[in-house]
């Protein structure tokens, strides 16, 4: 078989009167079909059973299971014959952080108030601190803008400031959002900000573990302003005196004046520790020929939700199906390359982590690209293609196509031409800019689209097992997964081998 493929290729080279090495790869449907056949159900099942196995522990980003999955993906790309795609390495590592609260208390006079019951803070936005002051400054609603300035004539630099939630009557509500109040406090040099929150009594109903851990975040996401502490009205009464505190919420006392400077001893203590993790994106490469300096990406995320309270979330469809499909497509392109039918443009197969944490891995890549984004022709992103959604239980021969016409007027036509082979109903429901689910912004292709790279998001829709322990391999429709992966392969093949790169002639909306 290998000899036959090489012979056919050489014959084409002779006909075109150029050398075999310089000749662009054939783009006929027959050649593409020959290599699409390597994407078969047995191959897919064997890999997905590993990806979604208990050994991978649900592949949560920055865990042992995610690292195991990355190592397995590397082994498969290497075995297929790809080259490392991350500057000579297989993985692009990035840093993520998680903060854990060690100590948090506020003491007013001799009374101690407890974190999670009397006050809370946003750990991500807060820093460790110890403060001892003998007075605070009351600054009304803490607003500072062209219409209303609570900080006027107040010296608050380096001081603890108390404000109330919301806005006064007649002031637009958007002025009262926390980011505006934080900006005002930062601009005036406030040391710490106490915010009276009437809803604070509900704090004790919140998950205490979540209150004490930030979850994973990227460098630069942590706050840079003063710590903000949301406190109960009872704490406010202890700070201001009950008559003054009560007047804040009694319409009959709206003219009751509160002193701006209040003598009261306050001790604030917050200590947290930060851990750093090193998750990775996995990249494999197949070099192009005459257009090797242009790049076509095929992507999926290999992370999922991990183990929660000892329960495995295997993520067979989300996104084990996409991960396995990308590996299968990479294998098919590698077979073509070995037979003398390599792509004209360089193919990059990238499996990212951090998607379930907020598209973090793909966001890191597009902020730290290993290949010029201006020479990245397209990203074909696969996220959940192994099952069906409730809307298609009677007719399973479908795939949702999202984003294909947002940046390029040509990409939809190429994908639809490829679909003449696979013959799916291409469902554009979720490509509607007014889609209430906003799926266009909910997978890794979106970071490429933000950088003006044309994208397609291939998706089967959600189902009852979405983000549930029941997302298991036995529920995957492997013939459907095979054909959907082949559709992506055909589209990638055409984009990689056509004479002109895709036009970027639309605004992405």
LUMLUMVEX-814360 format. One record per residue (C-alpha): residue number from 1; x, y, z; residue in three letters. Coordinates in Angstrom, 2 decimals, padded with zeros to 5 digits. Layout:
N
NUM; X; Y; Z; ALA
...
END
This chain:
509
1; 000.00; 000.00; 000.00; UNK
2; 002.77; 002.42; 000.89; UNK
3; 004.51; 001.74; -002.43; UNK
4; 001.31; 002.39; -004.37; UNK
5; 000.77; 005.74; -002.67; UNK
6; 004.31; 006.86; -003.36; UNK
7; 004.06; 005.74; -006.97; UNK
8; 000.85; 007.68; -007.54; UNK
9; 002.39; 010.73; -005.99; UNK
10; 005.54; 010.51; -008.11; UNK
11; 003.46; 010.11; -011.28; UNK
12; 001.62; 013.31; -010.43; UNK
13; 004.94; 015.02; -009.87; UNK
14; 006.14; 014.00; -013.34; UNK
15; 002.95; 015.16; -015.00; UNK
16; 003.30; 018.55; -013.36; UNK
17; 007.00; 018.66; -014.45; UNK
18; 008.30; 019.62; -011.03; UNK
19; 010.27; 017.69; -008.46; UNK
20; 008.42; 015.50; -005.99; UNK
21; 009.75; 017.42; -003.03; UNK
22; 008.54; 020.78; -004.31; UNK
23; 005.13; 019.60; -005.54; UNK
24; 002.13; 020.70; -003.46; UNK
25; 000.11; 017.86; -001.97; UNK
26; -002.85; 016.59; -004.02; UNK
27; -006.20; 017.92; -002.90; UNK
28; -008.53; 015.58; -004.78; UNK
29; -011.34; 014.00; -002.76; UNK
30; -009.99; 010.51; -003.53; UNK
31; -006.62; 011.27; -001.95; UNK
32; -008.25; 012.84; 001.10; UNK
33; -010.63; 009.88; 001.49; UNK
34; -007.71; 007.49; 001.38; UNK
35; -006.25; 008.99; 004.53; UNK
36; -009.55; 009.80; 006.24; UNK
37; -010.03; 006.03; 006.38; UNK
38; -007.37; 005.92; 009.09; UNK
39; -009.92; 007.63; 011.37; UNK
40; -011.80; 004.49; 012.38; UNK
41; -014.03; 003.53; 015.27; UNK
42; -011.67; 000.95; 016.78; UNK
43; -008.81; 003.46; 016.90; UNK
44; -011.06; 006.08; 018.47; UNK
45; -012.54; 003.74; 021.06; UNK
46; -009.14; 002.46; 022.21; UNK
47; -007.84; 005.98; 022.84; UNK
48; -011.01; 007.34; 024.40; UNK
49; -011.16; 004.43; 026.84; UNK
50; -007.76; 005.57; 028.10; UNK
51; -008.52; 009.30; 028.14; UNK
52; -011.76; 008.81; 030.11; UNK
53; -010.43; 006.04; 032.36; UNK
54; -010.25; 006.24; 036.17; UNK
55; -006.46; 006.37; 035.82; UNK
56; -006.82; 009.90; 034.42; UNK
57; -008.86; 010.96; 037.47; UNK
58; -011.12; 013.23; 035.43; UNK
59; -008.22; 015.29; 034.01; UNK
60; -008.83; 018.39; 036.10; UNK
61; -006.37; 021.14; 035.23; UNK
62; -003.30; 021.32; 037.47; UNK
63; -003.79; 017.82; 038.89; UNK
64; -001.98; 014.52; 038.55; UNK
65; -004.72; 013.28; 036.23; UNK
66; -004.23; 016.18; 033.84; UNK
67; -000.47; 015.54; 033.74; UNK
68; -001.09; 011.86; 033.03; UNK
69; -003.44; 012.75; 030.20; UNK
70; -000.86; 015.12; 028.73; UNK
71; 001.79; 012.40; 028.84; UNK
72; -000.56; 009.97; 027.11; UNK
73; -001.41; 012.47; 024.36; UNK
74; 002.30; 013.13; 023.80; UNK
75; 002.91; 009.39; 023.45; UNK
76; 000.17; 009.12; 020.82; UNK
77; 001.38; 012.09; 018.77; UNK
78; 004.95; 010.83; 018.92; UNK
79; 003.89; 007.34; 017.90; UNK
80; 001.95; 008.77; 014.96; UNK
81; 005.12; 010.44; 013.70; UNK
82; 004.46; 014.08; 014.52; UNK
83; 007.17; 016.47; 015.59; UNK
84; 007.11; 018.35; 018.90; UNK
85; 005.21; 021.57; 018.32; UNK
86; 006.24; 023.75; 021.26; UNK
87; 009.65; 025.15; 020.33; UNK
88; 011.17; 021.69; 020.17; UNK
89; 009.12; 020.40; 023.11; UNK
90; 005.77; 018.66; 023.26; UNK
91; 004.26; 020.84; 025.98; UNK
92; 003.77; 024.55; 026.49; UNK
93; 003.67; 025.03; 030.24; UNK
94; 002.05; 027.99; 031.94; UNK
95; 001.62; 029.06; 035.55; UNK
96; -001.61; 029.02; 037.48; UNK
97; -002.13; 029.99; 041.08; UNK
98; -004.48; 029.08; 043.88; UNK
99; -004.80; 030.96; 047.17; UNK
100; -005.89; 029.43; 050.45; UNK
101; -007.03; 031.49; 053.42; UNK
102; -005.08; 030.82; 056.60; UNK
103; -006.34; 033.57; 058.92; UNK
104; -009.08; 036.18; 058.70; UNK
105; -010.44; 038.20; 061.58; UNK
106; -011.66; 041.68; 062.39; UNK
107; -011.63; 042.91; 065.98; UNK
108; -013.61; 046.02; 066.92; UNK
109; -012.68; 047.19; 070.38; UNK
110; -012.49; 043.84; 072.18; UNK
111; -015.04; 041.95; 070.11; UNK
112; -013.90; 039.52; 067.42; UNK
113; -015.86; 039.00; 064.23; UNK
114; -015.60; 035.80; 062.23; UNK
115; -014.94; 035.22; 058.56; UNK
116; -017.79; 033.56; 056.72; UNK
117; -020.31; 034.62; 059.37; UNK
118; -019.85; 038.32; 060.00; UNK
119; -017.76; 039.34; 057.03; UNK
120; -016.19; 038.02; 053.85; UNK
121; -013.68; 039.19; 051.29; UNK
122; -012.85; 038.23; 047.73; UNK
123; -009.69; 036.19; 048.22; UNK
124; -008.59; 036.67; 044.64; UNK
125; -008.76; 040.44; 045.02; UNK
126; -007.24; 040.49; 048.51; UNK
127; -003.70; 040.41; 049.82; UNK
128; -002.31; 039.39; 053.19; UNK
129; -002.30; 042.28; 055.66; UNK
130; -002.33; 043.26; 059.34; UNK
131; -003.80; 046.63; 060.26; UNK
132; -004.24; 048.36; 063.60; UNK
133; -006.02; 051.71; 063.54; UNK
134; -007.79; 053.85; 066.11; UNK
135; -010.26; 055.52; 063.75; UNK
136; -012.04; 055.01; 060.46; UNK
137; -013.45; 057.36; 057.86; UNK
138; -017.09; 057.09; 056.80; UNK
139; -017.41; 057.95; 053.10; UNK
140; -021.10; 057.49; 052.36; UNK
141; -021.60; 055.33; 049.29; UNK
142; -017.94; 055.45; 048.27; UNK
143; -018.73; 057.05; 044.91; UNK
144; -016.40; 059.31; 043.01; UNK
145; -017.44; 060.58; 039.60; UNK
146; -018.47; 063.71; 037.76; UNK
147; -021.95; 063.69; 039.33; UNK
148; -021.32; 062.55; 042.87; UNK
149; -018.17; 062.56; 045.01; UNK
150; -018.25; 061.04; 048.50; UNK
151; -014.51; 061.55; 048.88; UNK
152; -014.60; 065.30; 048.36; UNK
153; -012.72; 067.10; 051.15; UNK
154; -011.88; 063.77; 052.83; UNK
155; -008.32; 062.71; 053.57; UNK
156; -008.47; 058.92; 053.25; UNK
157; -004.94; 058.09; 052.15; UNK
158; -003.62; 055.14; 054.15; UNK
159; -006.82; 054.88; 056.19; UNK
160; -009.61; 052.36; 056.77; UNK
161; -012.79; 053.59; 055.10; UNK
162; -016.37; 052.50; 055.72; UNK
163; -019.01; 052.82; 052.99; UNK
164; -022.46; 051.45; 052.29; UNK
165; -023.68; 049.41; 049.33; UNK
166; -025.66; 050.83; 046.43; UNK
167; -026.19; 054.42; 045.32; UNK
168; -028.21; 057.36; 046.63; UNK
169; -031.55; 058.26; 045.09; UNK
170; -031.22; 059.85; 041.67; UNK
171; -027.80; 058.39; 040.87; UNK
172; -027.58; 055.74; 038.10; UNK
173; -027.28; 052.25; 039.57; UNK
174; -024.27; 051.35; 037.43; UNK
175; -022.24; 053.90; 039.38; UNK
176; -022.58; 051.64; 042.40; UNK
177; -021.00; 048.49; 040.99; UNK
178; -018.13; 047.21; 043.08; UNK
179; -015.46; 047.80; 040.43; UNK
180; -016.30; 051.52; 040.37; UNK
181; -016.15; 051.76; 044.15; UNK
182; -012.86; 049.85; 044.20; UNK
183; -011.44; 052.20; 041.57; UNK
184; -012.45; 055.21; 043.66; UNK
185; -010.86; 053.73; 046.77; UNK
186; -007.68; 052.89; 044.88; UNK
187; -007.46; 056.37; 043.37; UNK
188; -007.79; 058.08; 046.75; UNK
189; -005.26; 055.85; 048.52; UNK
190; -007.62; 053.94; 050.82; UNK
191; -005.81; 051.27; 052.87; UNK
192; -008.79; 048.97; 053.47; UNK
193; -012.45; 049.28; 052.54; UNK
194; -015.32; 048.06; 054.73; UNK
195; -018.65; 047.81; 052.91; UNK
196; -021.90; 047.50; 054.87; UNK
197; -023.92; 044.72; 053.24; UNK
198; -027.50; 044.07; 054.45; UNK
199; -027.31; 040.64; 052.77; UNK
200; -024.27; 039.68; 054.81; UNK
201; -026.32; 037.50; 057.15; UNK
202; -026.49; 035.01; 054.27; UNK
203; -022.73; 034.47; 054.33; UNK
204; -023.04; 031.56; 056.75; UNK
205; -025.08; 029.70; 054.12; UNK
206; -022.20; 029.78; 051.65; UNK
207; -019.82; 026.88; 051.10; UNK
208; -017.04; 027.46; 053.62; UNK
209; -014.46; 025.66; 051.47; UNK
210; -015.21; 027.93; 048.53; UNK
211; -014.88; 030.97; 050.75; UNK
212; -011.39; 029.85; 051.76; UNK
213; -010.00; 028.96; 048.33; UNK
214; -009.74; 031.11; 045.22; UNK
215; -009.72; 028.34; 042.67; UNK
216; -007.13; 028.48; 039.91; UNK
217; -006.28; 031.80; 038.34; UNK
218; -003.73; 033.19; 035.93; UNK
219; -000.98; 035.68; 036.78; UNK
220; -002.24; 039.23; 036.56; UNK
221; -005.79; 038.36; 037.57; UNK
222; -005.27; 039.06; 041.27; UNK
223; -006.33; 042.42; 042.63; UNK
224; -004.08; 045.45; 043.03; UNK
225; -006.27; 047.74; 045.12; UNK
226; -007.14; 047.82; 048.82; UNK
227; -008.77; 044.79; 050.39; UNK
228; -012.57; 045.01; 050.45; UNK
229; -014.43; 043.47; 053.38; UNK
230; -018.21; 043.06; 053.20; UNK
231; -019.53; 043.38; 056.75; UNK
232; -022.89; 042.86; 058.43; UNK
233; -025.04; 045.75; 059.68; UNK
234; -024.32; 044.45; 063.19; UNK
235; -020.63; 045.11; 062.66; UNK
236; -021.49; 048.54; 061.28; UNK
237; -023.47; 049.26; 064.44; UNK
238; -020.43; 048.36; 066.52; UNK
239; -018.30; 050.70; 064.44; UNK
240; -020.65; 053.69; 064.21; UNK
241; -022.95; 053.19; 067.16; UNK
242; -026.41; 051.69; 066.71; UNK
243; -028.36; 054.97; 066.21; UNK
244; -026.05; 056.00; 063.40; UNK
245; -026.00; 052.58; 061.76; UNK
246; -029.80; 052.29; 061.95; UNK
247; -030.19; 055.68; 060.30; UNK
248; -028.53; 054.36; 057.13; UNK
249; -031.58; 052.24; 056.35; UNK
250; -034.41; 054.23; 057.97; UNK
251; -036.10; 056.62; 055.48; UNK
252; -037.42; 058.66; 058.39; UNK
253; -033.85; 059.47; 059.38; UNK
254; -032.50; 060.36; 055.95; UNK
255; -031.22; 063.68; 057.27; UNK
256; -029.52; 062.07; 060.26; UNK
257; -025.87; 063.10; 059.96; UNK
258; -023.06; 060.62; 060.54; UNK
259; -019.62; 061.80; 061.48; UNK
260; -017.04; 061.29; 058.77; UNK
261; -014.28; 060.41; 061.25; UNK
262; -015.13; 057.85; 063.91; UNK
263; -012.83; 057.06; 066.82; UNK
264; -012.80; 053.28; 067.25; UNK
265; -009.96; 050.75; 067.63; UNK
266; -009.94; 048.23; 064.77; UNK
267; -007.65; 045.26; 064.15; UNK
268; -007.79; 043.60; 060.72; UNK
269; -005.80; 040.48; 059.97; UNK
270; -005.81; 038.47; 056.77; UNK
271; -003.24; 035.86; 055.77; UNK
272; -003.31; 033.61; 052.76; UNK
273; -000.82; 031.36; 051.04; UNK
274; -000.40; 030.94; 047.30; UNK
275; 000.42; 027.72; 045.49; UNK
276; 001.71; 027.66; 041.93; UNK
277; 000.86; 024.94; 039.42; UNK
278; 002.23; 024.19; 035.96; UNK
279; -000.43; 022.77; 033.61; UNK
280; 000.31; 022.45; 029.92; UNK
281; -000.95; 022.62; 026.38; UNK
282; 000.25; 019.75; 024.18; UNK
283; 001.31; 020.59; 020.62; UNK
284; 002.28; 018.30; 017.76; UNK
285; 003.37; 019.53; 014.33; UNK
286; 003.46; 018.28; 010.76; UNK
287; 005.62; 020.66; 008.69; UNK
288; 004.20; 021.99; 005.46; UNK
289; 005.89; 022.16; 002.09; UNK
290; 005.74; 025.23; -000.14; UNK
291; 003.47; 027.13; 002.29; UNK
292; 005.11; 025.90; 005.49; UNK
293; 005.16; 029.40; 007.01; UNK
294; 001.38; 029.41; 007.25; UNK
295; -000.33; 027.40; 009.99; UNK
296; -003.58; 025.49; 010.34; UNK
297; -004.63; 024.58; 013.89; UNK
298; -006.86; 021.71; 014.95; UNK
299; -007.69; 021.99; 018.65; UNK
300; -009.62; 020.47; 021.53; UNK
301; -009.37; 020.66; 025.30; UNK
302; -008.26; 017.57; 027.18; UNK
303; -009.08; 018.76; 030.69; UNK
304; -012.32; 018.05; 032.51; UNK
305; -013.74; 018.33; 036.04; UNK
306; -011.64; 015.77; 037.88; UNK
307; -012.70; 014.08; 041.10; UNK
308; -015.33; 015.84; 043.20; UNK
309; -015.93; 014.47; 046.69; UNK
310; -014.41; 011.20; 045.49; UNK
311; -016.72; 010.94; 042.46; UNK
312; -015.09; 010.61; 039.04; UNK
313; -016.17; 012.95; 036.26; UNK
314; -014.78; 011.07; 033.25; UNK
315; -015.66; 013.62; 030.54; UNK
316; -015.88; 011.07; 027.73; UNK
317; -017.78; 013.45; 025.48; UNK
318; -016.54; 016.67; 027.11; UNK
319; -013.99; 016.70; 025.75; UNK
320; -012.57; 013.23; 025.51; UNK
321; -014.33; 012.95; 022.17; UNK
322; -012.61; 016.06; 020.82; UNK
323; -009.25; 015.05; 022.25; UNK
324; -009.46; 011.63; 020.64; UNK
325; -010.65; 013.14; 017.35; UNK
326; -007.69; 015.54; 017.21; UNK
327; -005.27; 012.67; 017.81; UNK
328; -006.99; 010.64; 015.09; UNK
329; -006.88; 013.54; 012.61; UNK
330; -003.21; 014.08; 013.44; UNK
331; -002.54; 010.40; 012.82; UNK
332; -004.30; 010.57; 009.44; UNK
333; -002.27; 013.61; 008.36; UNK
334; 000.91; 011.87; 009.52; UNK
335; 000.03; 008.82; 007.40; UNK
336; -000.44; 011.13; 004.43; UNK
337; 002.89; 012.82; 005.10; UNK
338; 004.67; 009.46; 005.30; UNK
339; 003.14; 008.44; 001.97; UNK
340; 004.36; 011.59; 000.25; UNK
341; 001.12; 013.54; 000.58; UNK
342; 002.10; 016.00; 003.27; UNK
343; 000.19; 019.27; 003.70; UNK
344; 001.32; 022.44; 001.97; UNK
345; 000.71; 024.47; 005.11; UNK
346; 002.07; 023.43; 008.49; UNK
347; -000.46; 021.58; 010.61; UNK
348; -000.52; 022.21; 014.36; UNK
349; -002.52; 019.83; 016.56; UNK
350; -003.02; 021.43; 019.96; UNK
351; -004.72; 019.89; 022.98; UNK
352; -005.22; 022.53; 025.65; UNK
353; -005.86; 022.40; 029.37; UNK
354; -007.66; 024.96; 031.50; UNK
355; -010.80; 025.11; 029.35; UNK
356; -013.12; 024.17; 032.20; UNK
357; -011.46; 026.87; 034.33; UNK
358; -012.31; 029.59; 031.83; UNK
359; -010.51; 028.87; 028.53; UNK
360; -007.21; 029.45; 030.32; UNK
361; -004.90; 027.24; 028.26; UNK
362; -006.01; 028.58; 024.89; UNK
363; -005.96; 032.09; 026.32; UNK
364; -002.38; 031.57; 027.40; UNK
365; -001.43; 030.25; 023.97; UNK
366; -002.90; 033.19; 022.05; UNK
367; -001.18; 035.59; 024.47; UNK
368; 002.10; 033.67; 024.09; UNK
369; 001.87; 032.21; 020.58; UNK
370; 004.49; 029.77; 019.37; UNK
371; 003.54; 030.47; 015.76; UNK
372; 002.75; 033.94; 014.39; UNK
373; -000.95; 034.62; 014.77; UNK
374; -000.89; 036.76; 011.64; UNK
375; 000.19; 033.64; 009.74; UNK
376; -002.29; 031.34; 011.45; UNK
377; -004.84; 030.58; 008.76; UNK
378; -007.60; 028.93; 010.80; UNK
379; -008.47; 027.09; 013.99; UNK
380; -010.81; 024.12; 013.75; UNK
381; -011.91; 023.46; 017.32; UNK
382; -013.62; 020.27; 018.44; UNK
383; -015.51; 020.26; 021.73; UNK
384; -018.01; 017.42; 022.30; UNK
385; -018.72; 015.45; 019.11; UNK
386; -019.42; 011.96; 020.44; UNK
387; -023.10; 012.14; 021.42; UNK
388; -026.43; 013.70; 020.51; UNK
389; -028.52; 016.36; 022.19; UNK
390; -032.26; 016.08; 022.98; UNK
391; -033.18; 018.13; 019.91; UNK
392; -031.77; 015.46; 017.57; UNK
393; -032.89; 012.21; 019.15; UNK
394; -034.99; 011.37; 016.06; UNK
395; -032.34; 012.37; 013.53; UNK
396; -028.79; 011.95; 014.78; UNK
397; -027.09; 012.80; 011.49; UNK
398; -026.10; 016.34; 012.45; UNK
399; -023.34; 018.51; 013.84; UNK
400; -023.56; 022.07; 015.14; UNK
401; -021.30; 024.50; 013.28; UNK
402; -020.42; 027.69; 015.14; UNK
403; -018.34; 030.68; 014.09; UNK
404; -017.60; 029.58; 010.53; UNK
405; -018.77; 032.82; 008.91; UNK
406; -017.76; 035.33; 011.58; UNK
407; -014.35; 036.28; 010.18; UNK
408; -014.07; 034.75; 006.72; UNK
409; -016.55; 034.69; 003.86; UNK
410; -014.85; 031.55; 002.49; UNK
411; -014.70; 029.17; 005.44; UNK
412; -018.35; 028.11; 005.48; UNK
413; -018.20; 027.17; 001.81; UNK
414; -015.11; 025.03; 002.38; UNK
415; -016.71; 023.21; 005.28; UNK
416; -019.93; 022.66; 003.35; UNK
417; -017.95; 021.34; 000.38; UNK
418; -016.20; 018.89; 002.72; UNK
419; -019.59; 017.84; 004.04; UNK
420; -020.53; 016.57; 000.59; UNK
421; -018.52; 013.51; 001.62; UNK
422; -019.80; 013.10; 005.20; UNK
423; -023.36; 014.29; 004.44; UNK
424; -024.36; 015.71; 007.81; UNK
425; -027.10; 018.20; 008.45; UNK
426; -024.99; 021.20; 009.41; UNK
427; -026.96; 022.93; 012.15; UNK
428; -026.20; 026.64; 012.51; UNK
429; -028.61; 027.27; 015.38; UNK
430; -025.89; 028.21; 017.86; UNK
431; -024.07; 030.41; 015.37; UNK
432; -026.76; 033.04; 015.84; UNK
433; -025.13; 036.15; 017.37; UNK
434; -028.17; 036.35; 019.66; UNK
435; -027.82; 032.74; 020.86; UNK
436; -028.81; 032.92; 024.56; UNK
437; -026.33; 030.13; 025.38; UNK
438; -023.52; 032.16; 023.77; UNK
439; -021.65; 029.00; 022.74; UNK
440; -019.49; 031.02; 020.34; UNK
441; -017.58; 032.41; 023.32; UNK
442; -017.53; 029.22; 025.38; UNK
443; -014.78; 027.12; 023.86; UNK
444; -011.14; 027.51; 022.94; UNK
445; -011.59; 028.71; 019.37; UNK
446; -012.83; 032.02; 020.76; UNK
447; -009.36; 033.17; 021.77; UNK
448; -008.22; 032.62; 018.19; UNK
449; -011.23; 034.53; 016.89; UNK
450; -010.32; 037.42; 019.19; UNK
451; -006.97; 037.50; 017.39; UNK
452; -008.66; 037.66; 013.98; UNK
453; -008.07; 034.01; 013.10; UNK
454; -011.01; 032.35; 011.28; UNK
455; -012.54; 029.52; 013.30; UNK
456; -015.04; 026.71; 013.27; UNK
457; -016.39; 025.18; 016.47; UNK
458; -017.70; 021.62; 015.95; UNK
459; -020.19; 020.65; 018.65; UNK
460; -022.90; 018.07; 019.32; UNK
461; -024.77; 020.21; 021.86; UNK
462; -025.31; 019.48; 025.53; UNK
463; -027.11; 016.48; 026.98; UNK
464; -028.26; 015.13; 030.34; UNK
465; -024.73; 014.02; 031.25; UNK
466; -023.09; 017.36; 030.49; UNK
467; -020.68; 018.05; 033.37; UNK
468; -021.99; 014.99; 035.22; UNK
469; -020.39; 011.70; 036.32; UNK
470; -022.54; 009.96; 033.71; UNK
471; -020.50; 011.31; 030.78; UNK
472; -018.99; 007.89; 030.14; UNK
473; -017.48; 006.01; 027.20; UNK
474; -020.34; 003.53; 026.88; UNK
475; -022.64; 006.40; 025.80; UNK
476; -020.43; 007.52; 022.93; UNK
477; -021.71; 006.88; 019.40; UNK
478; -018.41; 005.87; 017.79; UNK
479; -019.60; 005.72; 014.15; UNK
480; -020.96; 009.24; 014.61; UNK
481; -017.74; 010.37; 016.29; UNK
482; -015.76; 008.87; 013.41; UNK
483; -017.71; 010.69; 010.70; UNK
484; -017.67; 013.99; 012.56; UNK
485; -013.90; 013.73; 012.97; UNK
486; -013.62; 012.95; 009.26; UNK
487; -015.55; 016.12; 008.43; UNK
488; -012.98; 018.13; 010.38; UNK
489; -010.19; 016.22; 008.61; UNK
490; -011.57; 017.01; 005.15; UNK
491; -011.98; 020.69; 006.00; UNK
492; -008.47; 020.87; 007.47; UNK
493; -007.09; 019.08; 004.40; UNK
494; -008.62; 021.64; 002.04; UNK
495; -007.50; 024.64; 004.11; UNK
496; -003.98; 023.22; 004.35; UNK
497; -003.62; 022.51; 000.64; UNK
498; -005.56; 025.20; -001.24; UNK
499; -003.61; 027.77; -003.23; UNK
500; -004.78; 030.90; -001.40; UNK
501; -005.04; 031.26; 002.34; UNK
502; -008.47; 032.03; 003.73; UNK
503; -009.68; 035.57; 003.37; UNK
504; -010.21; 037.45; 006.62; UNK
505; -012.85; 039.88; 005.45; UNK
506; -015.46; 040.04; 008.23; UNK
507; -015.55; 041.65; 011.66; UNK
508; -016.07; 038.56; 013.83; UNK
509; -019.51; 039.55; 015.10; UNK
END
